[in-house]
């Protein structure tokens, strides 16, 4: 069967399935609350203003009351993040109380409650567009990618979640499911081959490293796993209350570790498959390639991937919650600036996200040499290596003709050791500075010209002076002698009380012993320190700085000169975000425009610095721009149809309630964050295929344009196949506690899974994932076409490279 016939048949089947699902979704209804309430969907037919909000007439479009008109009150309570203005044509979930717990044919509907916007249909269409694009771009491998995606989803729902709910160790469960999903995905996408074996082993090596590092970080940083929010609700606190009342207990810190492992798995599979696939294509282009050259080609691809991959994690971290990034710049009335970066990074939630990004990147960096080594050993045999030795010098001489000396940045041999020394020195300096740093939150001048201020500083526990139990054993009070390490009162010794409630909310307990460094809130007037000082939190930012330094050292050691350029690109990206993007957002500039501009600067600078000036880089930049533009259009279109306000997050509600940030456009912040997160993925996909195509061309410069494009598509479709799993693992990993909470029907979520998908914060995450994946689907073939038509055949005889005509 011809390829186009397979695509057409697959698309027709997909369209039929989507049509059936669309009908079922639109006519959805369910009975909940033990048969006392009917959930269905209604469409606003008429909207009138009332004294307290809006009076809405709706037509029920699903369930036993289909076709009936009902009236409901849309009340306003004066909170922008909860009030919504309905328009004709809007669709919402309705909850209708039932009499005597049964539905009667002529039953009169006396009361209707308005719930979430009905967003499921649009999400279904977006998912359908993603699957259709997989089929069009990937053909058979696209179908395999859909199968791998379904298999991963089933593994998460029917294996991973049930095992966690039954109390199995989260760490070993995550490793087991990671191995199972990796093997299943690679087998579905690539069948049984050396490429699959090397990709699987490389992925498992990176996952193991990631698991070990996050477990160590979890212990050192005292993570509880409870600093989790869902919309405007503190989910971790609610779960703790529920567990206290019901008597059951989850291993929240273990669940946190499992989520980080699962969240990094998909990206690790992408990297390992890209390297393995590139080595296989290089082998096809030059069958007599040696083991050493095959490994070198894999490392070259891996080094290019490593550079953009690290930027991807920065974009994802910053873009995930733009309100968190602007929070430190806001002045809250009466209490001053409450969340400077200095304090923010020591809170568990932001610290977890930073560690997740760093540990995930370290795992990916380690997976690169593992995969390249295994793939090179499996792909190029020793006999072929000997056969290639005789003609290597001649071939290498010819290959140099096709390397543009201007296309790569040349680094002296001493660049790497100097870079390593600089990273060590700067990491140490940043750690020392951070220990002595202070963040002033309030400051004023008294009548006597003395400065009265309050600030966050680091303190070291010198000794435990006393400890006693109060409130009938419910509170343990420790009297600590503390030395302040920074701020106005640096070097002063103060007495602090530290309250521990053994049966209280764990996130609020800070367990300290002599020698520990912690974050303290101190104040005073003039030279007099206030007697009321507060133990605020554990000191977590120092370890994060050391972890970041270790990542930079690892990048340089593995990437060598390209690693140095990767570190430079990272520094430029960080400076662009901190000195350009955030200040512009803080003064109220258009967030969409600011983020688009900053993203363009970072993308161009990163790719040029990492990959050098050349066709590979230019093709990747153009492909990235095309993919991001498509994704941005989808995001803007989705926002207009899904009524996403950008105020669904807890931080946005906090800012609004405190009367701060009046100049912020939360809707634009949400869109900008989505686009920023998408840019990194598009850069990854573009440089993956562009780098692989350059290695293939250098292995055999005489390939025709169509042969080169076909080889690029082979790499691209392999990448598409594993990339689809990134969606599942990223969602489950980042929102694992939410998934577990929904699985046991906790009382704070809508009682039906259909309603849960339409909750604003969940919908926003799904749109972010699907739109980014569609953008990546566009980026890959676009980059392949640009690279293929940009490279010209060399005219060298294929026989010189061991390729049969």
C-alpha positions in Angstrom: 0.0 0.0 0.0 1.3 3.4 -1.0 2.2 5.8 1.7 -0.5 8.3 0.7 -3.2 5.6 0.8 -2.1 4.7 4.4 -2.3 8.3 5.4 -5.7 8.8 3.9 -7.2 5.7 5.5 -5.7 6.6 8.8 -7.1 10.1 8.7 -10.5 8.9 7.7 -10.5 6.5 10.7 -9.3 9.3 13.0 -12.0 11.6 11.7 -14.7 9.0 12.3 -13.4 8.4 15.9 -13.4 12.1 16.6 -16.9 12.5 15.3 -18.2 9.8 17.6 -16.4 11.3 20.6 -17.6 14.8 19.7 -21.2 13.6 19.7 -20.8 11.9 23.0 -18.9 14.9 24.6 -21.5 17.4 23.4 -24.4 15.4 24.7 -22.7 14.5 28.0 -24.7 14.0 31.2 -24.1 12.2 34.4 -25.8 11.7 37.8 -23.6 12.4 40.9 -23.8 12.8 44.6 -25.5 9.4 45.1 -28.1 10.1 42.5 -29.2 13.5 43.8 -27.8 15.7 41.1 -27.7 15.7 37.3 -24.7 17.1 35.5 -25.3 18.2 31.9 -24.3 20.9 29.4 -26.2 24.1 28.7 -25.8 26.9 26.1 -26.6 30.5 27.0 -29.4 31.7 24.8 -30.1 35.0 26.6 -28.2 37.0 29.1 -29.7 39.9 31.1 -28.1 42.1 33.7 -29.4 41.7 37.3 -28.7 43.5 40.6 -26.0 41.1 41.7 -24.7 39.8 38.3 -26.5 38.3 35.4 -29.7 36.3 34.8 -28.9 33.7 32.2 -31.4 31.6 30.1 -29.8 28.4 28.9 -30.8 25.6 26.6 -29.9 22.1 27.8 -28.1 20.3 25.0 -27.5 16.9 26.6 -29.0 14.3 28.9 -32.7 13.5 29.8 -33.7 17.2 29.9 -32.2 17.9 26.4 -34.0 20.8 24.7 -35.4 22.4 27.9 -34.9 26.1 28.7 -33.7 26.9 32.3 -32.8 30.1 34.1 -29.8 30.5 36.4 -28.2 33.4 38.3 -24.6 34.2 37.5 -23.7 36.1 40.7 -20.8 38.5 41.0 -18.9 38.7 44.3 -16.4 41.4 43.3 -13.4 39.2 42.7 -12.0 39.4 39.2 -10.4 35.9 39.4 -13.8 34.3 40.2 -16.4 36.5 38.5 -17.1 35.9 34.9 -19.2 37.7 32.4 -21.3 35.3 30.2 -22.3 35.9 26.6 -24.8 34.4 24.3 -23.5 31.1 22.9 -21.3 30.3 25.9 -21.5 26.7 27.0 -21.3 25.7 30.7 -21.6 22.6 32.9 -24.9 22.7 34.8 -25.8 20.9 38.0 -29.5 20.3 38.5 -30.8 18.9 41.9 -33.2 15.9 41.4 -36.3 15.2 43.5 -36.3 11.9 45.3 -33.0 11.0 43.5 -34.7 10.1 40.2 -35.5 11.7 36.8 -39.2 12.1 36.0 -40.3 12.8 32.4 -42.3 15.9 33.4 -40.2 16.9 36.3 -40.0 20.7 36.8 -36.5 22.1 37.1 -36.5 24.4 40.1 -32.8 25.1 40.6 -29.8 25.2 38.3 -26.2 25.8 39.4 -23.6 27.2 36.9 -20.3 25.4 36.9 -17.2 25.5 34.7 -17.1 26.6 31.1 -17.6 23.6 28.8 -14.1 23.4 27.3 -13.8 19.7 26.5 -14.9 19.9 22.9 -12.2 22.3 22.0 -9.6 20.2 23.7 -10.8 17.2 21.8 -10.5 19.0 18.5 -7.0 20.2 19.4 -6.0 16.6 20.3 -7.5 15.5 17.0 -5.4 18.1 15.1 -2.3 16.9 16.9 -3.0 13.2 16.0 -3.8 14.2 12.4 -0.5 16.0 12.1 1.3 13.0 13.5 -0.1 10.9 10.7 0.6 13.4 8.0 4.2 14.1 9.1 5.1 10.7 10.4 2.9 8.3 8.4 3.4 4.8 9.8 5.7 6.1 12.5 3.1 8.7 13.3 0.6 5.9 13.9 3.2 4.2 16.0 3.7 7.4 18.0 -0.1 7.5 18.7 0.1 3.9 19.8 3.1 4.8 22.1 1.2 7.7 23.5 -1.9 5.5 24.2 0.4 2.9 25.8 2.1 5.4 28.0 -1.3 6.9 29.1 -2.6 3.4 30.0 0.6 2.6 31.9 0.2 5.8 33.9 -3.5 5.3 34.6 -3.7 1.6 35.2 -0.3 0.8 36.6 1.5 3.8 38.0 -1.4 5.5 39.8 -2.9 2.3 41.3 0.5 1.2 42.6 1.0 4.6 44.3 -2.5 4.5 45.8 -1.9 1.0 47.2 1.1 2.4 49.1 4.0 1.0 47.0 7.3 2.9 47.4 7.0 5.9 45.0 10.8 5.9 44.0 11.0 2.2 42.9 7.5 2.4 41.4 8.6 5.4 39.3 11.8 3.6 38.1 9.8 0.4 37.3 7.2 2.3 35.3 9.9 4.4 33.6 11.7 1.2 32.4 8.4 -0.3 31.3 7.2 2.8 29.4 10.7 3.3 27.8 10.9 -0.3 26.5 7.3 -0.3 25.3 7.6 3.1 23.6 10.8 2.4 21.8 9.6 -1.0 20.7 6.4 0.5 19.3 8.2 3.3 17.6 11.3 1.6 16.3 10.7 -2.2 16.6 13.5 -4.5 17.8 16.8 -2.9 16.6 20.1 -1.7 17.8 18.8 1.8 17.7 16.1 0.9 20.1 18.4 -1.0 22.4 20.9 1.9 22.7 18.1 4.5 23.1 16.5 2.4 25.9 19.7 1.8 27.8 20.7 5.5 27.5 17.3 6.6 28.8 17.4 4.2 31.7 20.9 5.4 32.6 19.8 9.0 32.6 16.6 8.2 34.6 18.7 6.3 37.2 21.0 9.4 37.6 18.0 11.7 37.9 16.4 9.5 40.5 19.5 9.4 42.7 20.1 13.1 42.5 16.5 14.1 43.3 16.5 11.7 46.2 19.6 13.3 47.6 18.1 16.8 47.0 14.9 15.7 48.7 16.7 14.8 51.9 19.1 17.8 52.0 16.4 20.4 51.2 13.7 18.9 53.6 11.0 18.7 50.9 7.6 17.7 52.3 5.8 17.4 48.9 2.9 19.5 50.3 3.6 22.9 48.7 1.2 22.2 45.9 -1.5 24.4 44.6 -4.5 23.8 42.3 -6.0 27.0 41.0 -6.7 29.2 44.1 -6.6 26.2 46.4 -3.7 25.1 48.5 -4.0 21.4 47.5 -1.2 20.2 49.8 -2.8 21.7 52.9 -6.2 20.4 52.0 -4.8 16.9 51.5 -3.1 17.0 54.9 -6.3 18.1 56.6 -8.2 15.3 54.9 -5.5 12.7 55.9 -5.6 13.9 59.4 -9.4 13.5 59.6 -9.5 10.2 57.7 -6.4 8.6 59.2 -4.7 7.5 56.0 -1.3 8.9 55.0 0.5 9.4 51.7 4.3 9.5 51.3 4.2 13.1 49.9 7.9 13.6 49.6 8.2 10.2 47.8 5.4 11.2 45.5 7.3 14.4 44.7 10.4 12.4 43.8 8.4 10.0 41.6 6.8 13.0 39.8 10.1 14.6 39.0 11.5 11.2 37.7 8.4 10.7 35.5 8.4 14.3 34.4 12.0 14.1 33.0 11.5 10.7 31.4 9.8 11.9 28.2 12.5 14.5 27.4 15.2 12.0 28.1 13.6 9.5 25.6 13.6 12.3 23.0 17.3 13.0 23.4 18.4 9.4 23.4 16.3 8.5 20.4 17.6 11.5 18.5 21.2 10.4 19.1 20.6 6.7 18.3 18.6 7.6 15.2 21.3 10.0 14.0 24.0 7.4 14.4 22.0 4.8 12.4 21.5 7.3 9.6 25.2 8.2 9.6 25.9 4.4 9.3 23.6 4.2 6.3 25.3 7.1 4.6 28.7 5.6 5.4 28.5 1.9 6.0 32.2 1.5 6.7 32.3 4.0 9.5 34.4 3.1 12.6 33.2 2.7 16.1 35.1 5.8 17.2 33.6 7.9 14.4 30.1 6.7 15.0 30.4 7.6 18.7 31.9 11.0 17.7 28.9 11.7 15.4 26.5 10.8 18.2 28.3 13.1 20.6 28.2 15.9 18.1 24.5 15.6 17.8 24.2 15.3 21.6 26.3 18.4 22.2 24.0 20.4 19.9 20.9 19.0 21.6 22.5 19.7 25.1 22.8 23.4 24.3 19.1 24.0 23.3 17.8 21.4 25.8 19.1 23.5 28.8 17.4 26.6 27.4 14.2 24.5 27.1 14.1 23.9 30.8 14.7 27.6 31.6 11.8 28.5 29.3 9.6 25.9 30.8 10.4 27.0 34.3 9.8 30.7 33.7 6.8 30.2 31.4 5.0 27.8 33.7 3.9 30.6 36.0 4.7 34.1 34.9 2.9 35.5 38.0 5.5 33.9 40.2 8.2 35.6 38.3 6.7 39.1 38.6 5.7 38.6 42.3 9.0 39.8 43.8 8.7 43.2 42.1 5.3 44.0 43.5 4.8 46.3 46.6 2.0 45.0 48.7 0.1 47.7 50.7 1.0 48.0 54.4 3.4 45.0 54.6 5.8 46.0 51.9 7.5 43.7 49.5 6.8 40.2 50.9 8.4 37.9 48.4 11.8 39.0 47.1 13.6 36.4 45.1 15.9 35.8 48.1 12.9 34.5 50.0 11.1 33.0 47.1 13.8 30.5 46.2 13.9 29.3 49.8 10.2 28.4 49.8 9.5 24.8 48.9 7.4 25.3 45.8 9.8 27.4 43.8 12.8 25.4 45.1 11.2 22.2 43.9 10.7 23.6 40.4 14.3 24.8 40.3 15.6 21.5 41.5 13.4 19.7 39.0 14.8 21.7 36.1 18.4 21.3 37.2 18.2 17.6 38.1 16.3 16.8 34.9 19.0 18.6 32.9 21.8 16.8 34.6 20.1 13.5 33.8 19.7 14.5 30.2 23.4 15.6 29.9 24.5 12.2 31.4 22.3 10.3 29.0 24.1 11.8 26.0 27.5 10.1 26.3 25.8 6.9 27.5 23.6 6.7 24.5 26.3 7.7 22.0 28.7 5.1 23.4 26.2 2.3 23.3 24.8 3.2 19.9 28.3 3.6 18.4 29.4 0.2 19.8 26.2 -1.5 18.5 26.1 0.2 15.1 29.7 0.1 13.8 31.3 -3.3 14.0 35.0 -3.9 14.6 35.4 -5.6 11.3 34.0 -2.5 9.5 36.4 -0.3 11.6 39.4 -2.2 10.3 38.1 -2.0 6.7 37.7 1.7 7.0 41.2 2.4 8.4 42.9 2.1 5.0 40.8 4.8 3.3 40.2 7.0 6.2 42.8 9.6 5.5 41.7 10.0 2.0 38.1 10.3 3.0 38.8 12.7 5.8 40.8 14.9 3.4 37.9 15.1 1.1 35.3 15.7 3.9 37.3 18.7 5.0 36.4 20.3 1.7 32.8 20.4 2.8 33.3 21.8 6.2 32.9 25.6 6.2 35.6 26.9 8.6 33.3 29.9 9.3 30.5 27.7 10.3 31.9 26.7 13.7 33.4 28.8 16.4 37.1 27.8 17.0 38.2 27.6 20.6 41.8 27.3 21.8 42.8 24.2 23.7 42.9 26.0 27.0 39.3 27.2 26.8 37.9 24.2 28.6 40.2 24.2 31.7 39.8 28.0 32.0 36.0 27.7 31.7 36.0 25.0 34.4 38.1 27.2 36.7 35.8 30.2 36.2 32.7 28.1 36.9 34.1 26.8 40.1 35.2 30.3 41.3 31.9 31.9 40.3 29.8 29.1 42.0 31.8 29.5 45.2 31.5 33.3 45.0 27.7 33.1 44.4 27.3 30.7 47.3 29.3 33.0 49.7 27.4 36.1 48.5 24.1 34.3 48.9 24.9 33.4 52.5 25.7 37.0 53.3 22.9 38.6 51.2 19.9 40.3 52.7 16.5 41.4 51.2 14.9 44.5 52.7 11.1 44.3 52.8 10.3 47.4 54.8 12.4 50.5 55.6 11.6 53.8 57.1 13.4 56.7 58.9 12.3 57.5 62.5 12.0 61.0 64.0 15.5 60.6 65.5 16.9 59.9 62.0 17.4 56.2 62.8 16.6 53.6 60.2 13.8 51.2 61.1 13.8 48.2 58.8 12.8 44.6 58.4 14.7 42.1 56.2 15.4 38.5 55.3 18.8 37.3 56.2 20.6 34.0 56.7 21.4 32.8 60.3 23.4 30.0 61.7 22.3 28.1 64.8 25.2 28.3 67.4 23.5 26.4 70.2 20.3 25.1 71.6 19.7 27.1 74.9 16.5 25.5 76.0 13.6 23.4 74.8 10.2 22.8 76.4 6.8 21.5 75.5 3.7 23.7 75.7 0.0 23.6 74.9 -0.4 20.1 76.4 2.3 18.6 74.2 1.1 20.1 71.0 4.0 22.5 70.6 7.8 22.1 71.1 9.5 25.4 71.7 13.3 25.7 71.1 15.3 28.6 72.3 18.2 29.1 69.8 21.3 31.2 69.9 21.8 32.4 66.3 24.5 34.3 64.5 23.3 36.5 61.7 25.3 36.1 58.5 24.3 39.1 56.5 22.3 42.3 56.5 22.4 45.4 58.7 23.2 43.3 61.8 25.7 41.0 60.2 27.8 39.2 62.8 25.3 40.0 65.7 24.2 37.2 67.9 20.5 37.0 68.7 18.1 34.7 70.6 15.2 33.2 68.6 12.3 31.0 69.3 11.5 28.1 67.0 8.1 26.6 67.3 7.5 23.0 66.1 4.0 21.4 66.1 4.6 17.7 65.7 1.1 17.1 64.7 0.8 20.3 62.7 1.1 21.1 59.1 4.6 19.8 58.2 5.3 22.6 55.7 5.3 25.2 58.5 7.7 23.3 60.7 11.4 24.1 60.4 13.5 21.6 62.3 16.9 23.1 63.3 19.9 21.9 65.2 23.3 23.6 66.0 25.3 24.3 62.8 22.2 24.6 60.5 21.8 27.6 58.3 18.3 28.9 57.8 16.4 31.9 56.5 15.3 34.4 59.2 13.2 37.5 59.3 14.7 40.2 61.5 14.1 43.8 62.2 15.2 46.7 64.3 15.7 50.5 64.7 19.1 51.9 64.5 21.6 49.6 66.2 18.9 47.9 68.3 17.6 44.5 67.0 14.0 43.9 67.6 13.3 41.1 70.2 10.7 39.6 67.8 12.5 37.7 65.1 11.1 34.8 63.0 12.5 31.6 61.8 11.1 31.8 58.2 12.3 28.7 56.3 15.1 26.2 55.6 18.0 27.6 53.6 17.6 26.0 50.2 19.1 28.4 47.7 22.7 27.6 48.6 22.3 24.0 47.6 20.5 25.1 44.4 23.5 27.3 43.5 25.8 24.3 44.0 23.6 22.1 41.9 23.6 24.7 39.2 27.4 24.9 39.3 27.6 21.1 39.1 25.4 21.2 36.0 27.6 23.8 34.3 30.7 21.8 35.1 29.1 18.7 33.7 28.1 20.5 30.5 31.6 21.7 30.0 33.2 18.3 30.8 30.9 16.4 28.3 30.5 19.1 25.7 34.0 20.4 25.8 34.2 23.6 23.6 30.5 23.3 22.7 29.8 22.9 26.4 31.6 26.2 27.0 29.4 27.9 24.4 26.3 26.2 25.9 27.2 27.8 29.3 27.7 31.2 27.7 24.3 30.8 26.0 22.7 29.9 29.3 24.1 33.0 30.9 22.9 35.2 28.1 19.4 33.6 28.4 19.3 34.2 32.1 20.4 37.9 31.6 17.8 38.4 28.9 15.1 37.1 31.2 16.3 39.0 34.3 17.4 42.3 32.9 15.1 42.7 29.8 11.9 40.6 30.2 11.1 40.9 33.9 11.7 44.7 34.1 9.5 45.4 31.1 6.8 43.2 32.5 7.0 44.9 35.8 6.3 48.3 34.3 3.2 47.1 32.6 4.5 46.6 29.0 2.5 44.2 26.7 3.5 40.8 28.0 3.0 39.0 24.6 5.2 41.5 22.8 7.9 41.5 25.5 8.1 37.7 25.7 8.1 37.3 21.9 10.9 39.8 21.6 12.9 38.2 24.5 12.3 34.7 23.1 13.6 35.7 19.7 16.8 37.2 21.2 17.4 34.1 23.3 16.7 31.7 20.5 18.9 33.4 17.9 21.8 34.1 20.4 21.7 30.5 21.8 21.6 28.7 18.5 24.4 30.9 17.0 26.6 30.6 20.0 26.1 26.9 20.5 26.0 25.7 16.9 28.0 28.5 15.2 27.3 30.4 12.0 26.3 28.1 9.3 23.5 26.4 7.4 22.6 24.1 10.2 22.1 27.0 12.6 20.2 29.2 10.1 17.9 26.3 9.2 17.2 25.6 12.9 16.4 29.3 13.5 14.0 29.5 10.6 12.4 26.2 11.5 12.0 27.4 15.1 10.4 30.6 14.1 7.9 28.8 11.9 6.9 26.3 14.6 6.6 29.0 17.3 4.5 31.2 15.1 2.1 28.4 14.4 1.9 27.5 18.1 1.3 31.1 19.1 -1.6 31.4 16.7 -3.1 28.3 18.2 -2.7 29.6 21.7 -4.3 33.0 21.0 -7.1 31.3 19.2 -7.6 28.8 22.1 -7.6 31.5 24.7 -10.4 33.4 22.9 -12.6 30.3 22.8 -11.8 28.8 26.2 -12.2 32.0 28.3 -8.9 31.6 30.1 -8.4 34.7 32.2 -4.9 34.0 33.4 -6.1 34.4 37.0 -6.7 30.7 37.6 -3.4 30.4 39.6 -3.1 30.9 43.4 -0.4 33.6 43.0 -2.7 35.7 40.8 -5.4 35.5 43.4 -2.9 36.5 46.1 -1.8 39.5 44.1 -5.3 40.7 43.4 -6.5 40.2 47.0 -3.5 42.2 48.3 -4.3 45.1 45.9 -1.0 44.9 44.1 -0.2 44.6 40.4 -3.0 46.7 39.0 -0.9 47.2 35.9 -0.6 43.5 35.1 -2.6 41.9 32.3 -3.0 38.4 33.6 -4.4 37.1 30.3 -1.4 38.3 28.4 0.9 36.9 31.1 -0.7 33.5 30.6 -0.3 33.6 26.8 3.2 34.9 27.1 4.2 32.1 29.5 2.8 29.5 27.1 4.7 30.9 24.2 7.9 31.2 26.2 7.6 27.5 27.2 7.0 26.4 23.6 10.1 28.1 22.3 12.5 25.8 24.0 10.7 22.7 22.6 10.8 24.1 19.1 14.5 24.9 19.4 15.2 21.4 20.5 13.3 19.8 17.6 14.9 22.1 15.1 18.5 21.6 16.2 18.0 17.9 16.6 17.2 17.3 12.9 19.4 20.1 11.6 22.4 18.7 13.5 21.7 15.1 12.5 21.4 16.1 8.8 24.7 17.9 8.9 26.4 14.7 10.4 24.7 12.6 7.6 25.9 15.0 4.9 29.5 15.0 6.3 29.4 11.2 6.3 28.4 11.2 2.6 28.6 14.7 1.0 27.4 13.2 -2.3 23.8 12.5 -1.1 21.1 14.1 -3.3 18.8 16.6 -1.7 15.9 14.1 -1.6 18.1 11.5 -0.1 19.3 13.9 2.6 15.7 15.0 3.2 14.6 11.4 3.5 17.4 10.7 6.1 16.3 13.8 8.0 12.7 12.6 8.0 13.8 9.3 9.4 15.4 11.1 12.3 12.5 13.5 12.6 9.9 10.8 12.7 11.8 8.9 15.3 11.9 12.0 17.3 8.2 12.6 16.8 7.6 9.1 18.0 9.3 9.6 21.4 8.3 13.2 21.7 4.6 12.3 22.0 5.4 10.6 25.4 6.8 13.8 26.7 3.2 15.1 26.9 2.0 12.3 29.1 5.0 12.1 31.4 5.3 15.9 31.8 1.7 16.2 32.7 1.7 13.3 35.1 5.0 14.3 36.6 4.2 17.9 37.2 0.7 17.3 38.4 1.1 13.9 40.0 -0.4 14.9 43.3 -3.4 16.4 41.5 -3.9 13.2 39.5 -3.8 11.1 42.7 -6.2 13.4 44.4 -8.7 13.2 41.5 -8.3 9.4 41.4 -9.7 9.0 44.9 -12.5 11.6 44.4 -11.4 14.1 47.0 -14.2 16.6 47.8 -12.6 19.7 46.3 -12.8 18.7 42.7 -15.8 18.4 40.4 -17.3 15.0 40.9 -16.9 14.0 37.2 -13.7 13.8 35.3 -15.3 15.7 32.4 -15.7 18.7 34.6 -12.2 18.4 35.9 -10.8 18.7 32.3 -12.7 22.0 32.0 -11.2 23.6 35.1 -9.2 26.6 34.0 -5.8 25.6 35.3 -6.1 22.1 33.9 -7.3 23.3 30.5 -4.4 25.8 30.4 -1.9 23.0 31.0 -3.4 20.8 28.3 -3.4 23.7 25.8 0.2 24.5 26.6 1.2 20.8 25.9 -0.9 20.3 22.8 -0.1 23.6 21.2 3.6 23.2 21.9 3.5 19.7 20.3 1.7 20.9 17.2 4.3 23.7 16.9 7.0 21.0 17.2 5.3 18.9 14.5 5.5 21.9 12.2 9.1 22.8 13.2 10.6 19.4 12.4 9.5 19.0 8.7 10.1 22.7 8.1 13.6 22.5 9.4 14.2 19.3 7.3 13.1 21.0 4.1 15.2 24.1 4.7 18.3 22.0 5.6 17.7 19.6 2.6 17.4 22.3 0.0 20.1 24.5 1.5 22.7 21.8 1.2 24.1 21.1 -2.3 25.4 17.7 -3.4 29.2 17.7 -3.5 29.8 15.7 -6.6 32.2 13.2 -4.8 31.7 9.6 -5.9 29.7 7.6 -3.5 32.2 4.8 -3.9 34.8 6.8 -2.0 32.5 6.7 1.1 31.6 3.0 0.7 28.1 3.8 -0.5 26.6 1.8 -3.3 25.1 3.6 -6.3 
